[in-house]
């Protein structure tokens, strides 16, 4: 099965580390986490991400700019807001985002 690349953007290091650990616990997923917008853009250009997760703490203006950037580079990328709620919710959000990407 092909590896699914997931980019997580968060503003809190501990949460970022936890989310990436949970993503990478799935053998078919590869999570990359960043804390700032410029790094997010740079990393996005390096890999073919299927999904972008936006964590809490991202200002509305940054979120809009990032979404526009990602969609301009890859119109098929799925972008999901993730504000926490545990590993079950995270997995559900990822699976839903990936399903919506294929519809």
N, CA, C and O atoms as a MOPAC input file, in Angstrom:
PM7 MOZYME 1SCF
protein

 N      0.83600 1    -1.17900 1     0.00000 1
 C      0.00000 1     0.00000 1     0.00000 1
 C      0.88700 1     1.25000 1     0.00000 1
 O      1.94000 1     1.27800 1     0.63600 1
 N      0.45300 1     2.25500 1    -0.70600 1
 C      1.20000 1     3.50200 1    -0.82100 1
 C      1.15600 1     4.29700 1     0.48100 1
 O      0.13500 1     4.33700 1     1.16700 1
 N      2.27300 1     4.92300 1     0.80400 1
 C      2.34000 1     5.75000 1     2.00900 1
 C      1.59500 1     7.06000 1     1.78000 1
 O      1.75000 1     7.70900 1     0.74600 1
 N      0.79300 1     7.43200 1     2.75500 1
 C      0.03500 1     8.68300 1     2.70900 1
 C      0.79200 1     9.71200 1     3.53600 1
 O      1.03600 1     9.50800 1     4.72500 1
 N      1.16000 1    10.81800 1     2.90100 1
 C      1.91400 1    11.87400 1     3.57000 1
 C      0.94400 1    12.91600 1     4.13000 1
 O      0.07300 1    13.42700 1     3.42600 1
 N      1.12500 1    13.21300 1     5.42100 1
 C      0.24600 1    14.13100 1     6.13900 1
 C      1.09400 1    15.23400 1     6.77300 1
 O      2.05700 1    14.95700 1     7.48700 1
 N      0.72700 1    16.46700 1     6.50500 1
 C      1.40600 1    17.62300 1     7.09700 1
 C      0.54500 1    18.18000 1     8.21900 1
 O     -0.62600 1    18.50200 1     8.01700 1
 N      1.13700 1    18.29200 1     9.40600 1
 C      0.44200 1    18.88400 1    10.54800 1
 C      1.11300 1    20.21100 1    10.87500 1
 O      2.33200 1    20.28000 1    11.03100 1
 N      0.30500 1    21.26300 1    10.97500 1
 C      0.80500 1    22.57700 1    11.35100 1
 C      0.18600 1    22.93000 1    12.69700 1
 O     -1.03400 1    23.00900 1    12.83400 1
 N      1.03600 1    23.13900 1    13.67300 1
 C      0.56200 1    23.47400 1    15.01000 1
 C      1.46500 1    24.50400 1    15.64900 1
 O      2.61300 1    24.68000 1    15.24300 1
 N      0.95300 1    25.16600 1    16.62400 1
 C      1.70600 1    26.22600 1    17.29900 1
 C      2.23800 1    25.80000 1    18.66700 1
 O      2.97200 1    26.55300 1    19.30700 1
 N      1.87300 1    24.60000 1    19.11800 1
 C      2.28600 1    24.12000 1    20.43700 1
 C      3.12500 1    22.86000 1    20.27400 1
 O      2.63500 1    21.83900 1    19.79100 1
 N      4.39000 1    22.93400 1    20.67900 1
 C      5.34300 1    21.84500 1    20.44400 1
 C      4.87200 1    20.50300 1    21.00300 1
 O      4.96700 1    19.48600 1    20.31600 1
 N      4.36900 1    20.48400 1    22.22600 1
 C      3.97500 1    19.21900 1    22.83700 1
 C      2.82500 1    18.56600 1    22.06900 1
 O      2.81500 1    17.35100 1    21.87000 1
 N      1.87500 1    19.36400 1    21.64800 1
 C      0.74600 1    18.83500 1    20.87800 1
 C      1.23400 1    18.35100 1    19.52500 1
 O      0.83000 1    17.28300 1    19.06400 1
 N      2.09600 1    19.12400 1    18.88600 1
 C      2.64400 1    18.74200 1    17.58600 1
 C      3.33700 1    17.38200 1    17.68600 1
 O      3.11200 1    16.50400 1    16.85400 1
 N      4.17300 1    17.21500 1    18.69800 1
 C      4.88800 1    15.94400 1    18.86200 1
 C      3.92300 1    14.78200 1    19.06600 1
 O      4.13500 1    13.69600 1    18.52600 1
 N      2.87300 1    15.00100 1    19.83700 1
 C      1.89000 1    13.95100 1    20.09900 1
 C      1.12700 1    13.58800 1    18.83000 1
 O      0.94800 1    12.40800 1    18.52800 1
 N      0.67800 1    14.59300 1    18.09200 1
 C     -0.07600 1    14.34100 1    16.85700 1
 C      0.79000 1    13.58200 1    15.85500 1
 O      0.32100 1    12.63100 1    15.23000 1
 N      2.03400 1    13.98900 1    15.69800 1
 C      2.92000 1    13.30300 1    14.74400 1
 C      3.17800 1    11.86800 1    15.18700 1
 O      3.22100 1    10.96300 1    14.35400 1
 N      3.34900 1    11.65200 1    16.48000 1
 C      3.54000 1    10.28800 1    16.97900 1
 C      2.31900 1     9.42000 1    16.67100 1
 O      2.46100 1     8.26800 1    16.25900 1
 N      1.12600 1     9.97100 1    16.86800 1
 C     -0.10500 1     9.21900 1    16.59500 1
 C     -0.26100 1     8.93800 1    15.09700 1
 O     -0.65900 1     7.84100 1    14.70600 1
 N      0.05100 1     9.92000 1    14.27400 1
 C     -0.03000 1     9.71300 1    12.82500 1
 C      0.93200 1     8.61000 1    12.40400 1
 O      0.55900 1     7.69700 1    11.66700 1
 N      2.16500 1     8.69800 1    12.87200 1
 C      3.19100 1     7.74200 1    12.45100 1
 C      3.02200 1     6.35800 1    13.06900 1
 O      3.74300 1     5.42800 1    12.70600 1
 N      2.08400 1     6.21200 1    13.99400 1
 C      1.77100 1     4.89100 1    14.54500 1
 C      1.06400 1     4.02500 1    13.50200 1
 O      1.05400 1     2.79900 1    13.61200 1
 N      0.47800 1     4.66200 1    12.49500 1
 C     -0.14500 1     3.92900 1    11.39100 1
 C      0.93000 1     3.65500 1    10.35300 1
 O      1.55800 1     4.58800 1     9.85100 1
 N      1.14800 1     2.40200 1    10.02800 1
 C      2.25200 1     2.04000 1     9.13000 1
 C      2.11600 1     2.59900 1     7.71700 1
 O      3.10000 1     2.65800 1     6.98000 1
 N      0.91300 1     3.00800 1     7.33300 1
 C      0.70700 1     3.53900 1     5.98200 1
 C      0.71700 1     5.06400 1     5.92800 1
 O      0.54500 1     5.65500 1     4.86200 1
 N      0.91500 1     5.68800 1     7.06700 1
 C      0.91500 1     7.15300 1     7.13300 1
 C      2.29000 1     7.66600 1     7.50400 1
 O      3.00500 1     7.04900 1     8.29400 1
 N      2.65700 1     8.80400 1     6.92500 1
 C      3.89700 1     9.48600 1     7.27300 1
 C      3.55900 1    10.91900 1     7.62800 1
 O      3.17400 1    11.70700 1     6.76500 1
 N      3.70600 1    11.25400 1     8.90300 1
 C      3.38400 1    12.59900 1     9.36900 1
 C      4.61800 1    13.46600 1     9.50900 1
 O      5.66500 1    13.01700 1     9.97500 1
 N      4.47500 1    14.70900 1     9.10100 1
 C      5.51600 1    15.72100 1     9.25900 1
 C      4.86400 1    16.89100 1     9.98600 1
 O      3.78500 1    17.34300 1     9.60200 1
 N      5.51300 1    17.37500 1    11.02200 1
 C      4.96200 1    18.47700 1    11.79400 1
 C      5.83000 1    19.71500 1    11.73900 1
 O      7.05600 1    19.63100 1    11.80700 1
 N      5.18600 1    20.86500 1    11.61600 1
 C      5.89100 1    22.15200 1    11.61200 1
 C      5.12300 1    23.13300 1    12.49400 1
 O      3.93900 1    22.95400 1    12.78100 1
 N      5.84900 1    24.18700 1    12.91500 1
 C      5.23200 1    25.14000 1    13.82400 1
 C      5.01000 1    26.51800 1    13.21500 1
 O      4.33600 1    27.35100 1    13.82200 1
 N      5.55700 1    26.77700 1    12.03600 1
 C      5.35300 1    28.10800 1    11.46100 1
 C      4.99100 1    28.02200 1     9.98400 1
 O      5.20700 1    27.00000 1     9.33300 1
 N      4.44400 1    29.09900 1     9.47800 1
 C      3.89100 1    29.11500 1     8.12300 1
 C      4.94300 1    28.93800 1     7.04200 1
 O      4.72900 1    28.19400 1     6.08400 1
 N      6.07000 1    29.61000 1     7.18300 1
 C      7.11100 1    29.50800 1     6.15600 1
 C      7.64900 1    28.09000 1     6.04600 1
 O      7.85600 1    27.58000 1     4.94500 1
 N      7.87300 1    27.46200 1     7.18200 1
 C      8.33700 1    26.08000 1     7.17300 1
 C      7.28100 1    25.16500 1     6.56000 1
 O      7.61300 1    24.23000 1     5.83200 1
 N      6.01800 1    25.43300 1     6.85200 1
 C      4.92500 1    24.63800 1     6.28500 1
 C      4.94700 1    24.71900 1     4.75600 1
 O      4.80400 1    23.70500 1     4.07200 1
 N      5.12600 1    25.91400 1     4.23400 1
 C      5.17000 1    26.09300 1     2.77600 1
 C      6.37400 1    25.37200 1     2.17600 1
 O      6.25500 1    24.70100 1     1.15100 1
 N      7.53500 1    25.51100 1     2.81900 1
 C      8.74600 1    24.85700 1     2.31200 1
 C      8.59900 1    23.34100 1     2.28300 1
 O      8.93600 1    22.69500 1     1.29100 1
 N      8.08900 1    22.77800 1     3.38400 1
 C      7.92000 1    21.32600 1     3.48400 1
 C      6.88200 1    20.83700 1     2.47300 1
 O      7.03900 1    19.77400 1     1.87400 1
 N      5.82100 1    21.62300 1     2.29200 1
 C      4.76000 1    21.23200 1     1.36600 1
 C      5.29600 1    21.10800 1    -0.06200 1
 O      4.84000 1    20.26200 1    -0.83100 1
 N      6.24700 1    21.93900 1    -0.40100 1
 C      6.83200 1    21.89100 1    -1.74000 1
 C      7.74900 1    20.68600 1    -1.93700 1
 O      8.05000 1    20.32400 1    -3.07500 1
 N      8.19400 1    20.06200 1    -0.85300 1
 C      9.14000 1    18.95200 1    -0.92800 1
 C      8.47800 1    17.58800 1    -1.11000 1
 O      9.10100 1    16.67500 1    -1.65200 1
 N      7.23100 1    17.43200 1    -0.67000 1
 C      6.54600 1    16.13900 1    -0.70900 1
 C      5.16200 1    16.29300 1    -1.30000 1
 O      4.59800 1    17.38700 1    -1.34000 1
 N      4.63300 1    15.18800 1    -1.75300 1
 C      3.27100 1    15.16700 1    -2.26900 1
 C      2.32900 1    14.79600 1    -1.11800 1
 O      1.99100 1    13.62600 1    -0.93200 1
 N      1.91200 1    15.80300 1    -0.35400 1
 C      1.02400 1    15.56700 1     0.78200 1
 C     -0.40700 1    15.34300 1     0.30100 1
 O     -0.90400 1    16.04800 1    -0.57700 1
 N     -1.05100 1    14.35400 1     0.89300 1
 C     -2.45400 1    14.07700 1     0.60300 1
 C     -3.37500 1    14.87600 1     1.51000 1
 O     -4.52000 1    15.16500 1     1.16200 1
 N     -2.85000 1    15.22900 1     2.68700 1
 C     -3.68300 1    15.84800 1     3.71100 1
 C     -2.86200 1    16.85000 1     4.51700 1
 O     -1.69900 1    16.60900 1     4.83800 1
 N     -3.48700 1    17.97100 1     4.83400 1
 C     -2.90300 1    18.96000 1     5.73300 1
 C     -3.83800 1    19.09900 1     6.92400 1
 O     -5.03700 1    19.32100 1     6.76100 1
 N     -3.28400 1    18.96800 1     8.11700 1
 C     -4.03600 1    19.17500 1     9.35400 1
 C     -3.61700 1    20.50600 1     9.95200 1
 O     -2.43000 1    20.75900 1    10.15700 1
 N     -4.59000 1    21.34900 1    10.22700 1
 C     -4.34100 1    22.64400 1    10.84100 1
 C     -4.68600 1    22.55200 1    12.31400 1
 O     -5.84400 1    22.33600 1    12.67300 1
 N     -3.68600 1    22.71400 1    13.16900 1
 C     -3.88800 1    22.61800 1    14.60400 1
 C     -4.37900 1    23.91600 1    15.21400 1
 O     -4.54500 1    24.92400 1    14.52800 1
 N     -4.60600 1    23.87100 1    16.50300 1
 C     -5.09700 1    25.05900 1    17.19900 1
 C     -3.99900 1    26.11400 1    17.30200 1
 O     -2.80800 1    25.80700 1    17.24900 1
 N     -4.42600 1    27.34400 1    17.44700 1
 C     -3.48700 1    28.44400 1    17.61700 1
 C     -3.11100 1    29.16800 1    16.34500 1
 O     -2.41400 1    30.18100 1    16.39500 1
 N     -3.56100 1    28.66700 1    15.20100 1
 C     -3.26000 1    29.32100 1    13.92900 1
 C     -4.25900 1    30.46000 1    13.73200 1
 O     -5.47200 1    30.25100 1    13.76500 1
 N     -3.74400 1    31.64000 1    13.53200 1
 C     -4.60200 1    32.80600 1    13.33400 1
 C     -5.37900 1    32.67400 1    12.02500 1
 O     -4.91300 1    32.04000 1    11.07900 1
 N     -6.55200 1    33.27300 1    11.98200 1
 C     -7.43900 1    33.18600 1    10.82400 1
 C     -6.75800 1    33.64000 1     9.53100 1
 O     -6.91900 1    33.00900 1     8.48700 1
 N     -6.01000 1    34.72000 1     9.60400 1
 C     -5.31500 1    35.24300 1     8.42800 1
 C     -4.26200 1    34.25300 1     7.91600 1
 O     -4.14800 1    34.03600 1     6.70900 1
 N     -3.49600 1    33.65600 1     8.83200 1
 C     -2.49400 1    32.65500 1     8.45200 1
 C     -3.15700 1    31.42800 1     7.84000 1
 O     -2.68700 1    30.88400 1     6.84100 1
 N     -4.25100 1    31.00200 1     8.45300 1
 C     -4.97100 1    29.83000 1     7.94900 1
 C     -5.44200 1    30.05800 1     6.51500 1
 O     -5.27500 1    29.18800 1     5.66000 1
 N     -6.02600 1    31.21500 1     6.25300 1
 C     -6.51300 1    31.52500 1     4.91100 1
 C     -5.36500 1    31.55800 1     3.90800 1
 O     -5.48800 1    31.03100 1     2.80300 1
 N     -4.25800 1    32.17300 1     4.29100 1
 C     -3.09400 1    32.25500 1     3.39800 1
 C     -2.51900 1    30.86700 1     3.12200 1
 O     -2.17900 1    30.55100 1     1.98100 1
 N     -2.40900 1    30.04500 1     4.15400 1
 C     -1.89100 1    28.69000 1     3.98100 1
 C     -2.79600 1    27.85700 1     3.08400 1
 O     -2.31700 1    27.16400 1     2.18600 1
 N     -4.09200 1    27.92000 1     3.32000 1
 C     -5.03100 1    27.14700 1     2.49900 1
 C     -4.93700 1    27.54500 1     1.03600 1
 O     -4.94900 1    26.68500 1     0.15600 1
 N     -4.84400 1    28.81300 1     0.77600 1
 C     -4.70800 1    29.29600 1    -0.60200 1
 C     -3.41400 1    28.77800 1    -1.22100 1
 O     -3.41000 1    28.30100 1    -2.35600 1
 N     -2.32500 1    28.87300 1    -0.47700 1
 C     -1.03000 1    28.39700 1    -0.96200 1
 C     -1.09100 1    26.90500 1    -1.29300 1
 O     -0.69400 1    26.49100 1    -2.38200 1
 N     -1.58800 1    26.10000 1    -0.35400 1
 C     -1.63300 1    24.65100 1    -0.56000 1
 C     -2.50200 1    24.28400 1    -1.75700 1
 O     -2.11700 1    23.44100 1    -2.56700 1
 N     -3.66000 1    24.90500 1    -1.87400 1
 C     -4.57400 1    24.59300 1    -2.97900 1
 C     -4.01000 1    25.04600 1    -4.32800 1
 O     -4.26600 1    24.41200 1    -5.35200 1
 N     -3.24700 1    26.13400 1    -4.33100 1
 C     -2.61600 1    26.57700 1    -5.57900 1
 C     -1.54900 1    25.59500 1    -6.03600 1
 O     -1.37200 1    25.38300 1    -7.23600 1
 N     -0.84600 1    25.00400 1    -5.10300 1
 C      0.20000 1    24.02700 1    -5.43200 1
 C     -0.41700 1    22.67700 1    -5.77400 1
 O     -0.01500 1    22.03500 1    -6.74500 1
 N     -1.39400 1    22.24600 1    -4.97800 1
 C     -2.03000 1    20.93700 1    -5.17200 1
 C     -3.53100 1    21.06500 1    -4.91200 1
 O     -3.97800 1    20.94600 1    -3.77100 1
 N     -4.30600 1    21.30800 1    -5.96800 1
 C     -5.76100 1    21.49700 1    -5.78900 1
 C     -6.47100 1    20.29100 1    -5.17100 1
 O     -7.58300 1    20.42500 1    -4.66000 1
 N     -5.84200 1    19.12000 1    -5.21200 1
 C     -6.46600 1    17.90800 1    -4.69100 1
 C     -6.19000 1    17.66000 1    -3.20800 1
 O     -6.75600 1    16.74000 1    -2.61800 1
 N     -5.32600 1    18.47100 1    -2.60700 1
 C     -4.99600 1    18.23600 1    -1.20300 1
 C     -6.22300 1    18.50800 1    -0.33000 1
 O     -6.98400 1    19.44800 1    -0.56300 1
 N     -6.38400 1    17.66500 1     0.66500 1
 C     -7.47100 1    17.83600 1     1.62300 1
 C     -6.91800 1    18.58600 1     2.82800 1
 O     -5.84100 1    18.26200 1     3.32900 1
 N     -7.66000 1    19.59100 1     3.29100 1
 C     -7.24200 1    20.39800 1     4.43400 1
 C     -8.29200 1    20.25300 1     5.53300 1
 O     -9.47700 1    20.50200 1     5.31300 1
 N     -7.83700 1    19.84600 1     6.72000 1
 C     -8.73800 1    19.56000 1     7.82700 1
 C     -8.26500 1    20.33000 1     9.05700 1
 O     -7.06900 1    20.37900 1     9.34700 1
 N     -9.20100 1    20.92200 1     9.76900 1
 C     -8.87900 1    21.57600 1    11.03300 1
 C     -8.91100 1    20.53400 1    12.13200 1
 O     -9.87100 1    19.77400 1    12.26300 1
 N     -7.84100 1    20.51000 1    12.92700 1
 C     -7.76700 1    19.57200 1    14.05400 1
 C     -7.46300 1    20.35700 1    15.31200 1
 O     -6.37900 1    20.92400 1    15.45400 1
 N     -8.41100 1    20.38900 1    16.21800 1
 C     -8.24200 1    21.15200 1    17.44800 1
 C     -8.09200 1    20.27100 1    18.67800 1
 O     -8.18100 1    20.75300 1    19.80700 1
 N     -7.87000 1    19.00100 1    18.46400 1
 C     -7.67400 1    18.10100 1    19.59800 1
 C     -8.85200 1    17.16800 1    19.75900 1
 O     -9.74600 1    17.11500 1    18.91300 1
 N     -8.84100 1    16.43300 1    20.85700 1
 C     -9.96100 1    15.54100 1    21.11700 1
 C     -9.56500 1    14.08800 1    21.20300 1
 O    -10.43300 1    13.22600 1    21.33700 1
 N     -8.28700 1    13.78600 1    21.13000 1
 C     -7.84400 1    12.41400 1    21.30500 1
 C     -7.52700 1    11.70400 1    20.00800 1
 O     -7.82300 1    12.18900 1    18.91600 1
 N     -6.91600 1    10.53900 1    20.15800 1
 C     -6.42300 1     9.79700 1    19.00000 1
 C     -7.55300 1     9.26700 1    18.12000 1
 O     -7.39100 1     9.16800 1    16.90400 1
 N     -8.69800 1     8.92300 1    18.71900 1
 C     -9.82300 1     8.42700 1    17.92600 1
 C    -10.37000 1     9.49500 1    16.99600 1
 O    -10.66900 1     9.22500 1    15.83300 1
 N    -10.49800 1    10.70900 1    17.51700 1
 C    -10.97000 1    11.81300 1    16.69000 1
 C     -9.96400 1    12.13700 1    15.60500 1
 O    -10.34900 1    12.37700 1    14.46000 1
 N     -8.69300 1    12.15000 1    15.93800 1
 C     -7.64100 1    12.42700 1    14.95200 1
 C     -7.71200 1    11.42700 1    13.80400 1
 O     -7.68300 1    11.81000 1    12.63500 1
 N     -7.80400 1    10.15800 1    14.13900 1
 C     -7.88400 1     9.12400 1    13.10200 1
 C     -9.12400 1     9.32100 1    12.24000 1
 O     -9.05100 1     9.19200 1    11.01700 1
 N    -10.24800 1     9.62700 1    12.85100 1
 C    -11.48900 1     9.85100 1    12.10600 1
 C    -11.36200 1    11.05100 1    11.17100 1
 O    -11.80000 1    11.00400 1    10.02100 1
 N    -10.75700 1    12.12800 1    11.67800 1
 C    -10.57100 1    13.32600 1    10.84200 1
 C     -9.68300 1    13.02600 1     9.64300 1
 O     -9.95500 1    13.47800 1     8.53200 1
 N     -8.62100 1    12.26200 1     9.87300 1
 C     -7.71700 1    11.90800 1     8.77800 1
 C     -8.43800 1    11.03300 1     7.75600 1
 O     -8.36900 1    11.29500 1     6.55500 1
 N     -9.12400 1    10.00500 1     8.22400 1
 C     -9.81600 1     9.10500 1     7.30300 1
 C    -10.90400 1     9.83600 1     6.51800 1
 O    -11.06600 1     9.60600 1     5.32000 1
 N    -11.64400 1    10.71000 1     7.18600 1
 C    -12.68200 1    11.48700 1     6.49900 1
 C    -12.05400 1    12.41300 1     5.46800 1
 O    -12.54600 1    12.52800 1     4.34600 1
 N    -10.95900 1    13.07900 1     5.85400 1
 C    -10.26000 1    13.96100 1     4.91800 1
 C     -9.74800 1    13.21400 1     3.69500 1
 O     -9.81800 1    13.72200 1     2.57600 1
 N     -9.23700 1    12.01300 1     3.91000 1
 C     -8.74100 1    11.21300 1     2.80000 1
 C     -9.88400 1    10.72100 1     1.91600 1
 O     -9.74400 1    10.66900 1     0.69400 1
 N    -11.00900 1    10.36000 1     2.52300 1
 C    -12.18500 1     9.92300 1     1.74800 1
 C    -12.74100 1    11.08300 1     0.92000 1
 O    -13.08100 1    10.91500 1    -0.25100 1
 N    -12.82900 1    12.25500 1     1.54100 1
 C    -13.33600 1    13.43100 1     0.81300 1
 C    -12.44300 1    13.78900 1    -0.35500 1
 O    -12.89900 1    14.34600 1    -1.35300 1
 N    -11.17500 1    13.46800 1    -0.22300 1
 C    -10.21300 1    13.75500 1    -1.27800 1
 C    -10.45700 1    12.86500 1    -2.49600 1
 O    -10.09600 1    13.23400 1    -3.61300 1
 N    -11.06300 1    11.70300 1    -2.28700 1
 C    -11.25900 1    10.74800 1    -3.37500 1
 C    -12.63200 1    10.85800 1    -4.01700 1
 O    -12.89200 1    10.21900 1    -5.03700 1
 N    -13.51300 1    11.66000 1    -3.43300 1
 C    -14.88500 1    11.78600 1    -3.95600 1
 C    -14.90300 1    12.72000 1    -5.14600 1
 O    -15.96100 1    12.95800 1    -5.72800 1

